[in-house]
């Protein structure tokens, strides 16, 4: 399987935190270099209801570009991306993708989600950092990062504000390093090795592999170089060594055996899981294993080998699958599973058979129940399953394989090996399998040449069947004394070629040791780099400090010859041979050659033995002397040459010295000029210092003023009883007043701490939420909070404003306990008043009903007397009785009206109706009274439709008309409408006594009457106009008045019209041709009061009507049902006994006779609800006491209806 699916050239780091994450993020960014070459994705658990402020808060801690992640945003190096609230973030193909949680509730693990996508898409270049927080988010994601070869860091829990997340990450065993935030930032600042420069480190990497081969049990020479390089760079980053400095890491490995062991363990790459690639196991279990078991001899065990088993998950997976198939086939064949790995620690873990609870994601509940036992925080493999698997430490490349196997699984091992090692492993596996045995490889692995060795069973699942047979010799193992079996350099013909190369190298080394001359490789500074041959004859250690200088190490007698030879080498003469003299009477020459190594010019100095003369003939003295002379002449010649070279060098040195002197003179002049400039600068600095001193004095004075102001402000704040808190943008405490201790357990050392850490003595859970709202909206928020029992505060939160903008919030707490107590007393008094008002209203309603009944009797008696008595004096007495009854009725109605208004029980019911209908009704009602006073009542018709409460407007106009009749002795009364800009004015004009100017406003006061100092009962109680004004305010109808004393008054009620109302011309007066026709009818009288019932029956009978009476509703229904009475009109009281009121009776009678029967409700109950119920039933209501004339007129009006 490839290391990564989406290739990139830079690492991507996922950083996760929750509680306390802001401080950790800030510290990490301050420690990260601006040129780290990495992309960073920050994940923090955010409030889904509020926008994230992380981009702004973290922007001040780094110069890297910070962006909030959006859908489709490309990931670039040296950029930081912040997760938005209420989102999951993933990276696929180099761009960010945002998904929303499917559920609004439950645990959310956005960091795990991100890390898994990073592991899948970036492989070994994915990195994870776990910072402060609670919970276990990230624990599964770092396992995915680790399995892909990435690096995982965790913040030191002792440093983290909340250590839950780092501790959970550390417990998984996947954390590579635990460090402070600053140290993690330094590690992340290291740039990864440039791929284009990897070839420069090939030698260092080879040396590292050789060092591991020599000092550990593992040989990684046949691993893929790319895999080795990535893993080594990973360990280098953890060791705080830049990947470009692999030589430094090699030096570290040579000195640190623990680091060598960690590197070797990291190179083993333990990546596995239960039922990895589930479709492969499903295909094996359903297709190939049943056939394999069916063909297997029953008396031989099934032998399975899992090569590279790591921590054992795959070995147990195969054991489970084979167990399930054997059980399904009811087979008793014994199962043997061999599992091997080169990592002894991994094998030890596998033998324990204990795994974390996260395996539940890969193992089905049925398999967990059958093959595992819950053990603490994880699962333990059952003893039965464990007994079928044999684990062993084995290097597949060097140790002997298992044999006679039915199935071999070697998945995801070949991908880390080179072609030579892959061929070796395939040969071993072919040898280990029985004929027709099954070989299983990883998804990214294949067999180069299967012909004659394997048959492909499933190409996509990488399943093969064994063909043919090979012996152990074909595998390439050999015996030696150190180890029974060890891998030779290679296999097949390649092994033979490598052996020949090794023999050639051995031969060359022997020739060099025996026949090579002494040679020294030096650089341009004549420092020794490397020596070959017997150099000890010519070189010696110089006295003093150690040195590599070649001229210092040669014998003094050879120094001149060597210097001459070295100076003679130049581009024209790259090779020079000079005589060197004799060593131990043996002459030799000095050969110096110019050589080039990787662009560096070096010198190779060889000490060559000179050819020896034939010593068989004894030399004569003359010959000896001649040779000595020749030798001396040669030495003289060499000395002259050296002297000439020395002279030339001296002349060159003199010229160089002259040039140096001239440069020194020039530099001296420059120094003089610089000195003058420094003197000038000194004077300027002195002047500047004086200015700074003056400015410092001013600043000291300003500082003193600021200190005084600060002390004054502090004393002001401390002297008030208002608790005040100053918070910064992170809601950390900046300042508080002593009164704050009444609400919080706070001390002086709490300054700088988050407010959420303090224990609040008040029930104020919305404090921080309101503070965030104020920071966002900049609008103050007031809220009342309670502390303890009866202590209350008004909490106000306002923005803390400075010249630079808003930098926090100010919270004040004002004690309002006394105000709340006073308000409570007022509220209780108000409730008591309301209860009294309700009691008064009930009393007045009952009193009204009880008073109206005898008044109704008197009114009927007065009407009968008026018809029966004769003579002027009796008629005046009866008329006087009528006036007295009217005054009493008016006073009762007025008292009830004002009581309902004061109690607030009157509610409006807006409707649309022609105003002419209301005017006609009032005209008909008051015409009788006007005629009785010999006054003319004229009503001007109007066809306007108004929108208001008809009943209340009718009461206003009725009161105004009643007042006009009271105060007008002669003349006429006019009522009509006047058109306004947006409505009409209903006006009532009279020719009465008028109103003095100083009493215009007083007439609307309660109990105020004009020209009635004696309080005549006939003038009423003085409440009518007060009721009109109050009803006008309730309906929004202003009441106007104008008057001339002694000439009359005009009252106007202004009513606004609906927007779409059209005003027509005056409606023509309609006069019925039958208006003067008196009709008689069958009238049913239903009244529980016997006196009123008797008088009504006598009155109506005298007028010619046929009457029938009943006490209650049930008696009335029986009367009509029996056919004794077929009423044309019903006159009923509202409150009837036996559970049926007048309206209910009307409904049942109309249903019984199937006609819209005219009904008059005669009642002493004048509540608003009763009036509306009567109107809704299309009945006519007459309030007790009703006068005889009004009752007769109403009966004739209803009988006249078609």
Secondary structure, DSSP 8 states (H G I E B T S, - for coil): --S-SS--SS-EEEEEE-TTHHHHHHHHHHHS-TT---EEEEEE---TTS---HHHHHGGG-SSEEEE--TT-B--TTEEEE--SS-EEEEETTEEEEE--S-SSS---HHHHHHHHHHHHHGGGEEEEE-SBSS-TTHHHHHHHHHTT-EEEEE-TTTSSSBHHHHHHHHTT--SEEE-HHHHHHHHHS----GGGGGGGHHHHHHHHHHHHHHSS---TTB-HHHHHHHHHHHHHHTT--TT-HHHHHHHHHH-HHHHHHHHHHHT-----TTSSHHHHHHIIIIIHHHHHHHS-TTS-EEEEEES-TTSHHHHHHHHHHHHHHHHTT----EEEEEEES-HHHHHHHHHTEEEGGGGGTS-HHHHHHHEEEETTEEEE-HHHHHTEEEEE--TTTS----SEEEEEETTSGGGB-HHHHHHHHHHHHHHEEEEEEEEE-TT---S--TTTEEEEETTTTEEEE-S---GGGTTEE--SS-SSEE-S-SHHHHHHHHHHHHHHHHHHHHHHHH--EEEEE-TT-BEEEEES-GGGTB---SSS---BHHHHB-HHHHHHHHHHHHH-BTTBSEEEEEEEEETTEEEEEEEEEEEETTEEEEEEEEEE------SS---HHHHHHHHHHHHHHHHHHHHHHHHHHHHHHHHHHHHHHHHHHHHHHHHHHHHHHHHHHHHHHHHHHHHHHHHHHHHHHHHHHHHHHHHHHHHHHHHHHHSS-EEEEE-TT-BEEEE-GGGGGTB---GGGTTSBGGGS-BSB--TTHHHHHHHHHHH---EEEEEEETTTEEEEEEEEEEEETTEEEEEEEEEEE-HHHHHHHHHHHHHHHHHHHHHHHHHHHHHHHHHHHHHHHHHHHHHHHHHHHH--SHHHHHHHHHHHHHHHHHHHHHHHHHHHHHHHHT------EEEEHHHHHHHHHHHHHHHHHHTT-EEEE-----EEEE-HHHHHHHHHHHHHHHHHT--SSEEEEEEEE-SSEEEEEEE--S----GGGTTGGGSTT--TT-TT--GGG--S-HHHHHHHHHHHHT--EEEEEETTTEEEEEEEEE--TT----S-------TTTT-----EEEEE-S-HHHHHHHHHHHHHTT-EEEEESSHHHHHHHHHTTS---SEEEEESS-STT--HHHHHHHHHHHHTS--EEEEEES---HHHHHHHHHTT-EEEESS--HHHHHHHHHHHHT--
